[in-house]
Amino acid sequence: METIERVSNKIIREENLQNPYWQAETRRGFLVGKWLLELKPDQVVLPRDKEGTAAALLKEAGVEIKLAKNAKVKNV
């Protein structure tokens, strides 16, 4: 997760978060979506286009979904 200053676009803080639901056998997308919404993001950057429950929840809440343009985003 990055906190970015809007005016200068400078990264103020960077933190790696581990998906707490990566081993969930059911409802993983719903659980991840709710968890991400608790973080109150303005936008989420994904390594590839993803249409699923988590993405739908984020879009419905008004969170901007962007595709990564570089290798900085890990697909884990």
C-alpha positions in Angstrom: 0.0 0.0 0.0 1.3 3.4 -0.9 0.3 6.8 0.5 0.9 9.4 -2.2 0.9 13.2 -1.9 -1.7 14.3 -4.4 0.1 17.6 -5.5 3.6 16.3 -6.0 2.7 12.7 -6.6 5.5 11.8 -4.2 5.3 8.5 -2.2 5.0 9.4 1.5 4.7 5.8 2.8 4.9 2.4 1.4 3.8 -0.8 3.1 3.4 -4.4 1.8 0.2 -6.1 2.9 -0.5 -9.8 2.8 -3.9 -11.0 1.8 -5.4 -12.5 4.9 -7.8 -14.6 2.8 -5.4 -16.1 0.3 -6.1 -19.6 1.6 -9.9 -19.2 1.9 -11.6 -22.0 -0.1 -14.9 -20.2 -0.6 -16.0 -16.5 -0.9 -12.4 -15.4 -1.3 -13.3 -12.6 -3.7 -16.0 -11.3 -1.4 -13.7 -11.4 1.7 -10.8 -9.7 -0.1 -13.1 -7.0 -1.5 -14.4 -6.3 2.0 -10.9 -6.2 3.5 -9.7 -3.8 0.8 -12.7 -1.5 1.3 -11.8 -1.4 5.0 -8.5 0.2 4.0 -10.5 3.0 2.3 -8.4 3.2 -1.0 -8.9 5.9 -3.6 -7.6 3.5 -6.2 -6.3 -0.1 -6.5 -3.6 -1.1 -9.0 -3.8 -4.7 -10.4 -1.1 -6.6 -12.3 -3.7 -7.7 -14.9 -7.4 -7.1 -15.7 -9.5 -8.9 -13.2 -13.2 -9.2 -13.2 -14.5 -10.8 -10.1 -16.3 -10.2 -6.8 -13.5 -8.2 -5.2 -13.2 -5.9 -8.3 -17.0 -5.5 -8.5 -17.2 -4.5 -4.8 -14.4 -2.0 -5.3 -15.9 -0.5 -8.5 -19.4 -0.3 -6.8 -17.9 1.6 -3.9 -16.3 4.1 -6.3 -12.7 2.9 -6.1 -10.7 3.4 -9.3 -9.2 0.2 -10.7 -6.0 0.7 -12.7 -3.7 -1.8 -14.4 0.0 -1.8 -13.5 2.3 -0.4 -16.1 5.5 -1.8 -14.6 6.8 -4.7 -12.7 6.5 -2.9 -9.3 3.2 -4.7 -8.6 3.7 -8.3 -7.5 1.2 -10.9 -8.5 1.2 -13.0 -5.3 
